[in-house]
Structure formats: C-alpha cells, structure tokens
Amino acid sequence: MISVVTPKNILCYCRSLLELRGEDHGINDNFLAAMLRRTAGSLCPCSRAVLRAVLVESLGHLDDEPSTLPTRIEALIDDLIVVGDLLELTEVTTGEDEAKGTWVFAAPPSFVERKSGNIFLTGIVPDQDRWLPENIRSRIFLSRGIRSIRPDDGEDLAVRLAGEGLRRLPEKTWLRAPKTLPSEKALSKASQQLAKKQQCAPVHGLDIIDPKTKPTYYKGRWTSLKNHSGLFVARRPQEFGAPLWCLVEAESGMLKRVLDLPFRGYRWRACDAAWHLQMAIDCERGVPQRYKVDHCEDGMCRLSFYSPIPLWAERRLMIFGSKCRVEKTLFSYEIPVDEAVQEEEFLQENLWIVPIDTNSDMMSA
C-alpha cells in the first residue's frame, strides 16, 4: 500500500532520531543546530560552504520559508563555533594539495563544569547519534547551539561524564579571554607602546571617543579632535575600506602619535582592543562604563549594556543566555540567575564596568 509522506512526517521522524523531545515547531533553531552537529560529524573536515549547502539541499523542500535557510544556517555555524562544537581553522592543508583555505572541524566531545554546578557539553562524535546513556541524554537542555545539564542533588555529574569518555575542558580554555589586568596596568601597557611611535602629522577626518561624554550614550561620544589633550580611542580614515581603529595621543587639539590597533600578538579584532581600552580610560577617569541588571521571571536575569563590549566578553553571554532588545540600551542578554553571578564578576573584573540602579541618573541619554 502506497501512502503519502508529508514534510511534517519527515520532520517528526528526524526529531525523534535527534531526540528533540517535546518539540514540534518545524525547522526551529534547536532542530537546525542538531542537524548541523549530525551533518558535521559525517562531513567534517570541510568548508563552511559545503556544510551549509548540504543542509540547505536536504531541508529546502521541507521548510515553509526556504529562502531564509542559508542565512539561518550560517548564523548557527557561527554559534557552534562560539560554543566549541566546531573548530574553524584558516590556511588549512589537507591530503589534497590544492584544497587550502578555511575549514571547519568537529571538536572532540568535552564538557565544562561551571561554578554554578551546571555542565555544558561541547564537541561532536562522528557518525554517532547517541554517545551518552539515556539517563543523561534525557536531561540535556537545548538552546540554539547550547547543550547544558543541571546535576541532581548530590550527583557528581562531571565524574560520570569523564567515565563516559568525555574530556574535561577547563573553563578558561573554553571561554578564551585576555589575561585579567587592573585597568591602570592595561592602560599603562598601551601607553608604553604608543610612546614608542614617532610624532605624526595631522590626520584629516580623525574621530575620537571623548571620555568626558556620558558612557551610557555610545553614539554621542564620538567627535572630531578639537582642543582635546590626552589618550583617546580613535578611528582614522583610509583610502579604501572602513576607518581604522587606533589609539592616539593629542595635546591641545594637536595630534602627536598614532598607534593602530590591534596590538601585536592580540588575537581578537581591532574594535575589541579599542572598546577594551576605552573601558580602561573611563575607569581610570573615575567614570566607569555601566550595565543594568533586571530580574525577570522564570529564574532569568537581564543584563543590558550601553556601549559595545569585546567579542570575547560577549561570547560568554551568547553561550549562557539569549540576546534581546530593551529600550534605551545598545543590547541586552537574558541569562539564568545562577549563571549571572559569575558573569557579573567577570564583567567587573575584566571590563571594569559597574552595575547601575534602574532609577539612576545615568539612564538619561
């Protein structure tokens, strides 16, 4: 007897294989992330384009909005790289001499134990769907590319996972970030590098962040160099491409030295180095940058920011929470309360920013 198989039937079958319990929401982010891991386990190492193309071809006829699939898959590939399921390596040479470029690899299965006791899973087992026993798999909480497990009372879940062959990944290795320094020392190191530069001629079109402006209105902090004196985070134009991030020294409105960012050996983006330095400048002036804390329902906490933060810091919020929009803030994340305590400690120690009260005068921008 011949029966018609509908897209819904196929998706339901796929969800059962992927053990997406209690979900019946079509091709949502949890489904796509699980499909990405399964596909990567079979195809990697490969290029991002190949990984994306295979999924688009497989799911294109099952999705109500197939035109959005490539963009959604590309964003989720980024998420899996952020959380550590995939490793992206550049200038890769494989067995084929002509196949060089940026490839993604499936990371080995690992786990990270947080101070809260929560366990986060990373990595992919090639060609295996069920590499943990049922009594552990059934407790995995999914949120986009994130997989986490909350231990039961008295349970040493880390020991159990290690016994299943998973590698214990140190949190510092997983959440890569620069070495923690006092703001004074971070700024001093940058000043020493800038002092080695020769004095320069004026740069037409140079814009700086004015430290005397409110740290709660990022866009309004940018201005041209006038009668300013001191160290400033700046952007200078170039003939082709976006303006370059730099640290400059000025005296009475006259440009003296320019140091392009990032510094040598800095592994993150130029803008990350610039925003981090601006945080140090603000802190040393006694007007540190701010963030707002709101306690929400269902055990969640919302952290709202008024200025950009380095990607290595935002990455932590991406892993533990979800981005949301809040009026009069640049961006916000909702994260579980038990994770928020440790993340606030990190923000205050590494970015030198402080929380403000919701009724503070700093809210006016």
C-alpha positions as CSV (number, residue, x, y, z in Angstrom):
1,M,0.0,0.0,0.0
2,I,1.3,3.4,-1.0
3,S,1.0,6.3,1.4
4,V,1.9,9.9,1.1
5,V,4.8,11.1,3.2
6,T,4.4,14.8,4.1
7,P,7.1,17.2,5.2
8,K,5.6,17.1,8.6
9,N,6.0,13.3,8.8
10,I,9.7,13.6,7.7
11,L,10.4,16.3,10.3
12,C,8.7,14.4,13.1
13,Y,10.9,11.3,12.2
14,C,14.0,13.5,12.1
15,R,13.2,15.0,15.5
16,S,12.8,11.5,17.0
17,L,16.2,10.5,15.7
18,L,17.7,13.6,17.1
19,E,15.9,13.1,20.4
20,L,14.3,16.6,20.4
21,R,11.8,15.7,23.0
22,G,8.6,17.7,23.3
23,E,9.4,19.8,20.2
24,D,7.0,20.2,17.3
25,H,8.0,23.5,15.9
26,G,9.1,22.7,12.4
27,I,12.6,23.7,11.5
28,N,13.5,25.8,14.5
29,D,16.9,26.7,15.8
30,N,17.2,23.7,18.1
31,F,16.4,21.4,15.1
32,L,18.9,23.1,12.8
33,A,21.7,23.0,15.4
34,A,21.1,19.3,16.0
35,M,21.1,18.7,12.2
36,L,24.3,20.7,11.9
37,R,26.1,18.6,14.5
38,R,24.9,15.4,12.9
39,T,26.0,16.6,9.4
40,A,29.3,17.9,10.7
41,G,30.0,14.5,12.3
42,S,29.8,12.9,8.8
43,L,31.3,15.6,6.6
44,C,34.0,17.4,8.7
45,P,36.6,18.5,7.9
46,C,35.0,20.6,5.2
47,S,34.4,24.2,4.3
48,R,31.5,26.2,5.8
49,A,30.0,26.5,2.4
50,V,29.8,22.7,2.0
51,L,28.3,22.3,5.4
52,R,25.7,24.9,4.7
53,A,24.9,23.7,1.1
54,V,24.3,20.1,2.3
55,L,21.8,21.2,4.9
56,V,20.1,23.6,2.5
57,E,19.7,20.9,-0.1
58,S,18.4,18.4,2.5
59,L,15.9,20.8,4.2
60,G,15.0,23.2,1.5
61,H,11.8,21.4,0.4
62,L,10.7,20.8,4.0
63,D,10.8,24.4,5.2
64,D,8.0,26.9,4.9
65,E,10.5,29.7,4.2
66,P,13.4,28.0,2.3
67,S,14.9,31.4,1.3
68,T,15.9,32.1,4.9
69,L,17.6,28.8,5.4
70,P,21.1,29.7,4.2
71,T,21.3,32.8,6.5
72,R,19.9,30.9,9.5
73,I,22.3,28.0,8.9
74,E,25.3,30.4,8.5
75,A,24.4,32.1,11.8
76,L,24.1,28.7,13.6
77,I,27.5,27.6,12.2
78,D,28.9,30.7,14.0
79,D,27.0,29.7,17.2
80,L,28.5,26.2,17.1
81,I,32.0,27.7,16.6
82,V,31.4,30.0,19.5
83,V,30.3,27.2,21.8
84,G,33.1,24.9,20.7
85,D,31.3,22.2,18.8
86,L,33.1,23.2,15.6
87,L,36.7,24.5,15.2
88,E,37.4,26.9,12.4
89,L,41.0,26.9,11.1
90,T,42.5,29.1,8.4
91,E,45.2,28.2,5.9
92,V,44.4,24.5,6.3
93,T,46.3,22.0,4.1
94,T,44.7,18.6,3.8
95,G,45.7,15.5,1.9
96,E,44.7,17.3,-1.3
97,D,47.4,19.8,-2.1
98,E,45.0,22.1,-3.9
99,A,42.4,22.2,-1.1
100,K,43.6,25.1,1.1
101,G,41.6,27.7,2.9
102,T,39.3,28.0,5.9
103,W,37.8,24.7,7.0
104,V,35.7,23.6,10.0
105,F,36.5,20.6,12.0
106,A,34.3,18.6,14.5
107,A,35.7,19.3,18.0
108,P,36.2,16.2,20.3
109,P,33.4,15.6,22.8
110,S,34.1,17.5,26.0
111,F,32.4,19.1,29.0
112,V,32.8,22.2,31.0
113,E,31.8,22.5,34.7
114,R,30.8,25.9,35.9
115,K,30.8,27.3,39.5
116,S,27.0,27.1,39.4
117,G,27.4,23.3,39.0
118,N,25.9,23.4,35.5
119,I,27.6,21.3,32.9
120,F,28.0,22.5,29.3
121,L,28.6,19.9,26.5
122,T,30.8,20.6,23.5
123,G,32.1,18.6,20.6
124,I,30.7,16.1,18.2
125,V,31.2,12.3,17.9
126,P,31.5,11.3,14.2
127,D,28.7,9.1,12.9
128,Q,27.2,8.6,16.3
129,D,23.8,9.9,17.5
130,R,23.6,8.5,21.0
131,W,27.0,8.7,22.6
132,L,25.7,9.2,26.1
133,P,23.4,6.9,28.1
134,E,19.7,7.6,28.1
135,N,19.6,8.7,31.7
136,I,22.0,11.5,30.9
137,R,20.7,12.3,27.3
138,S,17.2,12.9,28.6
139,R,18.3,15.7,30.9
140,I,20.1,17.8,28.2
141,F,18.7,21.3,27.8
142,L,18.9,22.7,24.3
143,S,19.0,26.4,23.4
144,R,20.2,27.1,19.8
145,G,23.7,25.6,19.8
146,I,24.0,25.3,23.6
147,R,23.7,22.0,25.4
148,S,23.6,22.0,29.2
149,I,22.8,19.7,32.0
150,R,21.9,20.6,35.6
151,P,23.2,17.9,38.1
152,D,20.8,16.3,40.5
153,D,21.3,16.9,44.2
154,G,24.4,15.1,45.4
155,E,25.4,13.9,41.9
156,D,28.9,14.2,40.7
157,L,28.0,14.6,37.1
158,A,31.5,15.6,36.0
159,V,32.8,12.2,37.2
160,R,30.1,10.4,35.3
161,L,30.8,12.2,32.1
162,A,34.5,11.6,32.4
163,G,33.7,8.0,32.8
164,E,31.8,8.0,29.5
165,G,35.0,9.2,27.8
166,L,34.3,12.9,27.6
167,R,37.3,15.2,28.1
168,R,37.1,17.7,31.0
169,L,37.7,21.1,29.4
170,P,39.0,23.9,31.7
171,E,36.6,26.9,31.7
172,K,39.5,29.3,30.9
173,T,40.3,27.3,27.8
174,W,36.7,27.2,26.7
175,L,36.0,30.9,27.4
176,R,39.1,32.3,25.9
177,A,39.9,35.8,27.0
178,P,42.9,38.1,27.6
179,K,44.7,37.9,30.9
180,T,42.8,39.8,33.7
181,L,44.6,43.1,34.5
182,P,43.7,46.2,36.5
183,S,42.6,49.0,34.3
184,E,45.6,51.0,35.3
185,K,48.0,48.4,34.1
186,A,46.1,47.7,30.8
187,L,46.2,51.4,30.0
188,S,49.9,51.7,31.0
189,K,50.9,48.9,28.6
190,A,49.1,50.6,25.8
191,S,50.6,54.0,26.6
192,Q,54.1,52.5,26.6
193,Q,53.5,51.1,23.1
194,L,52.1,54.4,21.9
195,A,55.1,56.3,23.3
196,K,57.4,54.3,21.0
197,K,55.8,55.8,17.9
198,Q,57.2,58.8,16.1
199,Q,55.3,62.1,16.2
200,C,53.0,62.3,13.3
201,A,51.3,64.9,11.1
202,P,47.6,65.8,11.4
203,V,45.2,63.2,10.1
204,H,42.2,64.6,8.3
205,G,38.9,63.0,9.3
206,L,40.1,61.6,12.6
207,D,37.3,60.9,15.1
208,I,37.8,60.2,18.8
209,I,35.7,58.9,21.7
210,D,35.5,61.8,24.1
211,P,35.9,60.4,27.7
212,K,34.1,63.4,29.1
213,T,30.8,62.4,27.5
214,K,28.2,60.1,29.1
215,P,29.2,56.5,28.9
216,T,25.6,55.5,28.5
217,Y,25.2,57.0,25.0
218,Y,27.9,55.4,22.8
219,K,27.0,57.1,19.6
220,G,27.1,60.6,21.2
221,R,30.6,60.0,22.5
222,W,32.2,60.3,19.0
223,T,33.5,63.7,18.0
224,S,36.3,65.3,15.9
225,L,39.6,66.2,17.5
226,K,39.4,69.8,18.7
227,N,41.1,71.1,21.8
228,H,41.5,67.7,23.4
229,S,44.5,66.6,25.3
230,G,45.5,63.1,26.5
231,L,45.0,59.5,25.2
232,F,41.9,58.7,23.0
233,V,40.5,55.7,21.2
234,A,40.0,56.9,17.6
235,R,39.2,55.9,14.1
236,R,41.2,57.3,11.1
237,P,40.0,57.1,7.5
238,Q,41.9,55.1,4.9
239,E,41.6,55.4,1.1
240,F,39.7,52.1,0.7
241,G,37.7,50.3,3.3
242,A,36.3,51.1,6.7
243,P,38.2,53.5,9.0
244,L,41.0,52.0,11.1
245,W,40.8,51.7,14.9
246,C,43.7,53.3,16.7
247,L,44.9,54.8,20.0
248,V,46.1,58.4,19.7
249,E,47.9,61.0,21.8
250,A,46.9,64.6,21.4
251,E,47.9,67.9,23.1
252,S,45.6,71.0,22.9
253,G,43.9,69.6,19.8
254,M,47.2,68.7,18.0
255,L,47.7,65.1,17.1
256,K,51.1,63.8,18.4
257,R,51.2,60.0,18.0
258,V,49.0,57.2,16.4
259,L,49.1,53.5,17.2
260,D,47.0,51.3,15.0
261,L,45.0,48.5,16.7
262,P,45.1,45.7,17.5
263,F,48.5,45.3,19.3
264,R,50.9,42.7,18.1
265,G,50.0,39.3,19.5
266,Y,46.4,40.3,20.2
267,R,44.3,37.5,18.8
268,W,40.9,39.4,18.6
269,R,39.5,42.2,16.4
270,A,40.8,45.7,16.3
271,C,37.5,47.0,17.6
272,D,37.7,44.6,20.6
273,A,41.0,46.1,21.5
274,A,39.6,49.6,21.1
275,W,36.5,49.1,23.2
276,H,38.5,47.4,25.9
277,L,41.0,50.3,26.1
278,Q,38.1,52.8,26.3
279,M,36.7,50.9,29.3
280,A,40.2,51.3,30.9
281,I,40.2,55.0,30.1
282,D,36.8,55.6,31.6
283,C,37.6,53.5,34.7
284,E,40.8,55.5,35.3
285,R,38.9,58.8,35.0
286,G,36.6,57.6,37.7
287,V,33.6,57.3,35.4
288,P,33.5,53.6,34.6
289,Q,31.1,52.3,31.9
290,R,27.8,50.9,33.2
291,Y,25.4,48.0,32.7
292,K,21.9,47.5,34.1
293,V,20.6,44.4,35.9
294,D,16.9,43.4,35.8
295,H,15.5,40.3,37.4
296,C,12.9,38.6,35.2
297,E,10.5,35.8,35.6
298,D,11.4,32.1,35.4
299,G,14.7,32.4,37.1
300,M,16.2,34.7,34.5
301,C,18.3,37.8,34.8
302,R,18.7,40.5,32.1
303,L,22.0,42.3,31.6
304,S,21.7,45.5,29.5
305,F,24.6,47.4,28.0
306,Y,25.1,51.0,26.7
307,S,28.4,50.6,24.9
308,P,29.9,47.7,22.8
309,I,31.9,45.1,24.6
310,P,34.7,42.9,23.1
311,L,33.6,39.8,21.4
312,W,35.5,37.6,23.8
313,A,33.3,39.0,26.6
314,E,30.0,39.0,24.7
315,R,30.7,35.4,23.7
316,R,30.1,34.3,27.2
317,L,26.7,35.9,27.2
318,M,25.9,34.3,23.9
319,I,26.7,30.9,25.4
320,F,24.8,31.3,28.7
321,G,21.9,33.4,27.5
322,S,19.9,34.8,24.6
323,K,20.0,38.3,23.1
324,C,17.0,40.5,23.4
325,R,16.0,44.1,22.8
326,V,15.5,46.6,25.6
327,E,14.6,50.2,25.0
328,K,17.3,52.8,25.6
329,T,20.1,50.2,25.7
330,L,22.6,49.1,23.0
331,F,21.9,45.4,23.5
332,S,20.8,43.1,26.3
333,Y,21.1,39.4,27.2
334,E,18.8,37.2,29.4
335,I,20.7,34.6,31.3
336,P,19.9,32.2,34.2
337,V,20.3,33.8,37.6
338,D,22.7,31.1,38.8
339,E,25.0,31.9,35.8
340,A,24.6,35.7,36.1
341,V,26.5,35.9,39.4
342,Q,29.7,34.6,37.8
343,E,29.2,36.6,34.6
344,E,28.8,39.8,36.6
345,E,32.1,39.0,38.4
346,F,33.8,38.5,35.1
347,L,32.4,41.8,33.6
348,Q,33.5,43.8,36.6
349,E,37.0,42.2,36.9
350,N,37.8,42.1,33.2
351,L,35.9,45.1,31.7
352,W,36.0,47.3,34.8
353,I,32.3,48.2,34.3
354,V,29.8,48.5,37.2
355,P,26.0,48.0,37.6
356,I,23.7,50.9,37.9
357,D,20.3,51.2,39.6
358,T,17.3,51.4,37.3
359,N,16.4,54.8,38.7
360,S,20.0,56.2,38.3
361,D,20.5,59.5,36.6
362,M,22.8,57.5,34.2
363,M,19.7,56.3,32.5
364,S,19.0,59.6,30.8
365,A,20.8,59.7,27.4
